[in-house]
């Protein structure tokens, strides 16, 4: 039951790791020497073609990059773009509602990265800057490039890295292409709530063509997703003592509350991508990119929760000692007041992006290009809660023999109520928890708009520097967040209310946790029928904020192409000057009185960067040593920049105190250093080893600071001693380092012997550590998003139309950012995850069915649980489990056809 945390060890290369690295390198060298001459005759398509294209992008780049390319039009390697990105070295995905949604780069949270679409920064439906990658259909993308080192000509780049999603360029294609993709989908958990199907599907169509003697190209793609979600979850609330047990058991720790829930989702997304590519001659090219996505998500959650903190007693207590801590692991609870929940949530997201780029080749080796772009994101969300049970809180209506068994090892607890919680005759709508209301509804609204313009000039040079680039860019981003909190009271002076039979639905079973079931009904119909609105909750007004951010940037960059002795060297060196002006608004909240607040600041940064690529082919065939150094920044979380504050005057000290945002925040700043050694073996194989070090000069964390409350509303009768008080708010503080190593191998076994032609493997492993204390010096919490070990392994076979691929993705335990109460930011200690995916397919390569392919795909084949532990350990160092969630296997069957 208890999880024993591991001690931190300094990052080091173990003898085993070193031996593995040497073995990979020596095997690669041997393979290069013994590559069969027939390898060049193989026609490479599909999986192997995608790998070769990705390796070519990595090899040809001046920066240190990773890349993914589609196997064919509408066929990226995974069912979602986030799943594909998470397989790259040093990158990890965090699951949200069972989907890989947000990406961490090199141990840093998503906030430290930047997401681009065709080279342009994108807005986000999240509360901050980080992209939610499930908004982008993989079927509409041609590939992804991840920049681990920046380039001065990139006017939008992250501190941890930059992820650039790329659409196809129709004039880069040889001929007209029309591709269809249809898949059926099934969730292995089945339908766990009546009326919510475990089946779904997806379909896409892509059209690419060239006109006017190949001077005009058009690409259009549409993708539809209808995906079911079926989630089973157990969550413990907290653990404590004072449990009214027999004498001698005062030190026993017991579970103080828990919940068991079954959630069903319907996720419908429609995405449209269009590209118009015009190139009338070799000197002019103009490309217009358009993207639109609408993502509708609906879910029903039904279950049971309870608070067993103060009013309960125990019979038949069973006590176990785990890691030196005595825990109550079994028995029966007396006077428990379980709460039956029926909640309905809905969310609608809309994304739009447009970009227009025109490049022109001028005389005397000059060229110029201009880029205009606009991106917007909108989120409308509704989250609701209803409560039912045996009676109102403290009424005496309780379960007096509620059994429980909590395993001391792996597995789920078992709970056995003694009352029938499916019976509408005894389960009534009521405030069972004593929360002062009978139902709630929240309406978060997020809007994000970003417009940008960029002008770049380039001059080709001879000698040490191959070219010069210089340019200017300007961007304006405006993001806002609002939340309306509506509480409800039952009619007839909050009387106990029986749910009518016409809105009662078939019982939802929680038998996987021992609970036979709970009363299930339509919560939307219940809210309309049985409740009246209470006054709006003014406390959430502090979450109403807006931020406007204007960035002006100038840069100069020199491309390097020279010789250092017998070693060719290429790369670039450059510098950016960045000026940012930020303004924020928010609300001052005190005792129900709300007033407007504003604030802001401006700052400048000079950001030099250097990328060098040494060709060591003279000494070791097709081997490159890359070095990168740069000063990088990541702008603050936009929710932290809000001007909103909640405060009041303490009646005892007569001093102001409060908490809120900080519109004067400046960015995270770091000096970054990268070293990468890459050895290539033909077009389809390589091995590499990389080291990175990021020295963050500052970190943003909550601090207790002095604050001038002059003009702040004070509706209370307490007169403050002075207007200078304290505030808890995010502020720039002490930084630290993040460093790590990355080992990668992509090997096609046909280079060893022709008998293994078609077989191959892709593997990567990274180790990362940090000295940063994200909550300030002296605290022990880990850096959000950092997994000490991340590993990926994919084995594949592809030949004569047959293809098969099995992948395993692993990340060690980490502290993740999650959505907490009322859709607010929270953190959770997430245990190690290992997910296995499988894909098998066949493509007809000749005859009347040529270019028709079939596939079977299973994601999360091992139904890997999402597990978290309590944030603070027991005195013994062991951690109590917090959450155990399964999302079910996702099985897809489909076909692709290309004309």
C-alpha positions, 0 to 999 in steps of 0.5 A, spaced: 500 500 500 505 504 501 510 507 496 517 508 498 520 513 495 527 513 492 533 517 494 536 522 489 543 520 486 547 525 482 547 524 475 552 519 473 554 514 467 554 507 470 558 502 468 553 498 465 550 505 461 557 506 458 558 499 456 551 499 452 553 506 449 560 503 447 557 496 444 552 501 440 557 505 437 562 499 436 556 495 433 554 501 428 561 502 426 561 494 424 555 495 421 557 501 416 563 496 414 559 490 412 553 494 409 551 489 403 551 492 397 544 490 395 542 495 400 542 501 395 537 497 391 531 497 396 525 501 395 524 504 402 517 506 403 512 507 409 515 506 416 522 506 413 521 511 409 519 515 415 525 514 419 530 516 413 526 522 412 527 524 419 534 522 420 535 526 414 532 532 417 536 531 423 543 530 419 542 536 415 540 541 421 545 546 423 542 546 430 541 540 434 534 537 432 529 531 433 524 530 427 518 526 425 515 525 418 509 522 416 509 515 413 505 517 407 500 523 406 495 522 413 499 517 416 504 519 422 506 514 426 501 514 431 494 515 433 496 522 436 501 527 434 503 527 442 504 520 442 509 521 436 513 527 439 513 523 446 517 517 443 523 522 441 529 522 445 529 527 451 521 528 450 515 526 455 508 526 455 503 527 460 496 523 460 490 527 461 484 523 461 487 518 458 490 522 452 497 524 451 496 531 451 502 536 454 509 535 452 515 536 457 522 537 454 528 535 457 526 535 464 522 542 464 515 543 464 511 545 458 511 552 460 518 552 458 517 550 451 514 553 445 509 550 440 509 553 433 505 551 427 509 552 420 514 556 424 509 561 427 508 561 435 501 558 437 496 560 442 493 555 447 486 553 450 490 552 456 490 557 462 497 559 460 502 558 454 503 551 453 500 547 447 495 542 448 497 537 442 490 533 442 488 539 439 492 538 432 490 532 428 496 527 426 492 526 419 493 533 417 501 534 419 506 532 414 511 532 420 514 535 426 521 538 428 524 539 435 529 544 436 533 543 442 538 549 441 535 555 438 537 559 432 537 567 432 533 567 426 527 563 430 523 569 433 519 564 437 523 559 441 523 556 448 528 555 454 527 548 454 526 547 446 521 548 441 516 544 437 514 546 430 508 542 427 509 542 419 504 542 414 505 539 407 508 544 401 504 542 395 509 544 390 514 540 394 510 534 392 511 530 385 504 529 383 497 529 385 495 525 391 488 524 394 488 520 401 483 517 405 483 514 412 478 511 416 478 507 423 473 504 428 475 505 435 473 501 441 475 502 449 477 496 452 473 498 459 467 498 455 461 502 457 461 504 464 455 509 464 449 507 461 448 511 454 455 512 453 458 508 448 465 505 448 465 505 440 467 511 436 471 512 429 475 517 425 476 519 418 480 523 414 481 525 407 487 529 404 488 532 397 494 535 394 495 538 387 499 542 382 496 547 377 498 552 372 504 548 370 506 547 377 506 554 379 500 553 383 499 548 389 494 546 393 493 542 399 487 541 403 485 536 409 480 534 413 480 530 419 474 527 424 475 524 430 469 521 435 473 518 440 470 514 447 473 515 453 472 510 459 475 511 466 475 508 472 478 511 478 480 511 486 482 517 489 484 517 497 483 524 500 488 524 506 491 520 512 491 522 519 491 520 526 486 521 532 482 515 529 478 514 536 481 507 536 482 502 542 487 505 547 494 504 545 493 505 538 493 513 538 499 513 533 495 509 528 494 513 521 487 512 517 484 514 511 480 520 512 476 520 506 476 517 499 472 517 492 470 512 487 468 514 480 466 512 473 467 517 468 465 516 460 467 521 455 465 523 448 470 527 444 469 529 437 474 533 434 473 536 427 480 539 423 481 543 417 488 544 414 489 548 407 495 550 404 496 555 397 503 555 395 504 559 389 511 559 385 511 563 378 518 563 378 525 561 381 525 568 385 518 568 388 514 564 392 508 565 396 505 560 401 498 561 405 497 556 411 490 556 414 488 551 420 481 550 424 480 545 429 473 545 433 474 540 439 467 538 443 468 534 449 462 531 454 463 527 460 459 524 465 462 522 472 458 518 477 461 515 483 461 515 491 465 519 496 466 520 503 469 524 509 471 520 514 475 525 518 472 527 525 465 524 526 466 516 524 468 511 529 471 504 527 469 496 529 474 490 527 480 495 526 485 491 522 492 494 523 498 493 519 505 496 519 508 499 513 515 502 513 515 503 520 508 506 520 502 503 523 496 504 518 489 502 519 488 497 513 481 494 514 475 494 518 468 497 518 466 505 519 460 507 523 456 513 522 459 514 515 455 519 510 457 517 503 456 522 498 453 520 491 455 524 485 452 525 478 456 530 475 456 533 467 461 537 464 462 539 457 468 543 454 468 546 447 475 549 444 476 552 437 483 554 434 484 558 428 491 559 425 493 563 419 500 565 416 502 568 409 509 568 407 513 571 401 520 570 399 523 573 394 530 572 391 534 579 389 540 581 385 547 580 388 546 574 392 540 578 396 534 575 398 528 577 403 522 574 406 516 577 410 511 573 414 504 575 417 500 570 422 494 570 426 492 565 431 486 564 436 484 559 441 477 559 445 475 555 450 468 554 453 467 550 459 462 547 464 463 543 470 457 541 475 456 537 481 450 534 484 450 531 491 445 525 494 446 521 500 442 518 506 441 525 508 443 532 510 450 532 513 450 531 521 442 528 520 444 522 523 442 518 517 449 514 515 452 507 514 454 504 520 457 498 517 461 501 511 467 495 510 473 497 507 480 493 505 486 497 503 491 492 500 499 493 503 501 491 496 499 493 489 492 493 487 485 497 489 482 498 496 475 494 496 469 498 500 463 494 502 457 499 503 451 496 508 446 500 505 443 500 498 446 506 494 442 505 488 435 505 491 432 512 490 427 511 496 433 512 501 438 516 496 436 523 496 438 530 493 441 533 499 448 537 502 451 531 505 457 534 505 455 540 509 458 545 504 453 550 504 450 549 497 446 543 494 450 543 487 455 547 483 456 549 476 463 553 474 463 556 467 471 557 465 472 561 459 479 562 456 480 567 450 487 567 447 489 571 440 496 572 437 498 576 431 505 577 429 509 580 423 516 578 421 521 581 415 528 578 414 533 579 409 539 574 407 545 575 403 550 570 401 557 570 402 563 567 400 569 565 405 568 563 413 561 566 413 556 563 408 551 568 409 548 573 413 541 574 416 538 580 419 530 581 421 525 584 425 519 582 428 513 584 432 508 580 436 502 582 440 498 577 444 492 578 449 489 572 453 484 572 458 480 568 463 474 568 466 470 564 471 463 564 473 461 560 479 454 558 480 451 555 487 445 552 487 440 550 493 434 545 493 427 548 492 423 548 498 428 551 503 433 546 501 429 540 503 431 533 502 428 531 494 427 524 491 429 524 484 423 522 479 423 516 475 423 519 469 430 522 469 433 516 473 438 512 469 441 505 469 445 504 475 453 505 474 457 499 477 463 501 481 464 493 483 471 493 481 472 497 487 467 493 491 461 498 491 455 494 487 453 501 484 450 508 485 444 511 484 444 514 477 440 520 474 441 525 469 444 531 472 442 536 467 435 535 468 435 535 475 439 542 476 433 544 471 427 541 476 429 541 483 434 547 484 434 555 485 440 559 484 444 562 490 448 568 489 454 568 485 460 566 488 464 572 488 471 569 491 472 566 484 473 573 481 480 573 483 481 568 477 478 573 472 484 576 469 487 579 462 494 579 460 497 583 453 504 582 451 507 586 446 514 583 443 519 587 439 525 583 436 531 584 432 536 579 430 542 578 426 545 571 424 551 569 420 552 562 417 558 559 418 561 554 413 569 553 414 574 548 415 578 547 421 584 543 419 581 537 416 575 538 419 569 541 415 565 546 420 558 549 419 553 552 423 551 559 425 552 565 430 547 570 432 544 575 437 537 577 438 535 584 442 528 583 445 524 588 448 517 586 452 512 590 454 506 587 458 500 589 462 495 585 466 488 586 469 485 583 474 480 584 480 481 586 488 476 581 492 475 583 499 469 581 503 465 580 497 467 587 494 470 587 487 474 592 484 478 593 478 486 592 478 491 593 473 499 593 473 505 591 468 512 592 466 517 592 461 524 589 460 529 587 455 534 581 453 540 580 449 540 573 447 546 570 443 546 563 440 552 559 437 551 552 433 557 549 431 557 542 427 564 539 426 564 533 420 569 528 423 568 524 417 576 524 416 577 520 422 570 516 423 566 515 417 559 520 417 560 522 424 558 529 427 560 533 433 555 538 435 556 544 440 550 549 442 551 555 447 545 560 448 542 565 452 535 563 453 528 565 456 521 563 457 516 568 459 512 567 465 505 563 466 500 568 464 496 566 470 501 568 474 502 575 471 494 576 473 493 583 477 488 580 481 489 579 489 484 577 494 486 580 501 483 582 508 485 585 514 487 580 520 482 582 526 488 580 531 494 583 528 490 589 524 495 587 518 493 587 511 495 580 508 493 576 501 495 573 495 494 573 488 498 574 481 504 579 479 504 583 473 511 585 474 514 578 473 520 577 468 522 571 464 525 565 466 532 566 464 538 561 462 545 559 459 544 553 455 550 548 453 549 542 448 554 537 446 552 531 441 556 526 438 552 523 432 554 517 427 550 515 421 550 509 417 547 510 411 540 513 410 536 509 415 540 508 421 544 512 426 547 512 433 548 518 438 550 521 445 548 528 447 549 532 454 546 538 456 546 543 461 541 549 463 543 554 468 537 557 470 539 564 473 532 565 476 526 561 477 519 563 479 516 561 485 511 563 490 514 568 495 511 572 502 513 579 500 511 586 502 505 589 499 502 596 499 495 596 499 493 603 499 486 604 495 484 596 496 477 595 498 476 594 506 469 593 507 470 590 514 470 594 521 477 592 522 482 598 521 489 596 519 495 599 523 498 601 516 497 600 508 503 596 508 502 588 509 504 582 506 502 578 500 503 571 497 505 571 490 509 569 484 516 572 484 523 571 480 527 568 485 533 563 486 534 558 480 539 552 479 541 547 473 538 542 469 542 537 466 542 530 463 544 525 458 541 522 452 543 516 448 539 514 441 540 508 436 536 507 430 538 501 426 535 497 420 538 490 421 538 489 413 545 492 414 548 486 418 545 481 413 540 481 408 536 475 412 534 481 417 532 486 411 525 489 413 527 489 421 529 494 425 529 498 432 529 505 435 531 506 442 533 512 446 534 513 454 535 519 457 537 521 464 536 528 467 537 531 474 536 538 477 538 543 483 532 547 482 527 548 488 521 550 485 517 552 491 524 556 493 530 555 497 529 550 503 523 546 500 523 539 497 518 539 492 521 536 485 521 540 479 514 539 475 515 535 469 522 532 471 522 524 470 529 522 472 529 517 467 525 516 460 526 511 455 523 509 449 523 502 445 520 501 438 521 494 434 519 494 427 518 490 421 516 492 414 517 488 407 513 486 401 507 490 404 507 487 411 508 492 417 508 491 424 511 495 430 511 494 437 513 500 442 514 501 449 514 508 452 517 509 460 518 515 464 520 515 471 516 518 477 515 525 477 511 531 479 506 533 474 501 539 473 494 537 473 487 540 473 485 541 480 479 543 484 474 548 480 479 547 474 485 551 477 492 549 477 494 543 482 500 538 482 500 531 483 506 526 485 505 521 479 508 514 479 512 511 473 509 509 467 510 504 462 505 504 456 506 499 450 503 500 443 502 495 437 500 496 430 500 491 424 498 492 417 498 490 410 499 494 404 497 492 397 503 494 392 500 491 385 494 489 382 487 493 382 488 494 390 495 497 389 495 503 395 490 500 399 492 498 406 489 495 412 491 496 419 490 494 426 492 498 432 492 497 440 494 503 444 495 502 451 495 495 450 497 493 457 492 498 460 497 502 464 494 505 470 495 512 472 498 512 479 499 518 484 501 518 491 500 523 497 505 529 496 508 528 503 511 522 506 509 519 513 515 519 518 518 513 515 519 516 508 513 512 505 508 515 501 501 513 501 497 512 495 493 517 492 490 515 485 489 509 481 486 510 474 485 506 468 483 508 461 482 502 458 486 499 451 484 503 445 483 498 439 483 501 432 481 497 426 482 501 419 484 502 412 487 507 408 487 508 400 491 513 396 490 515 389 
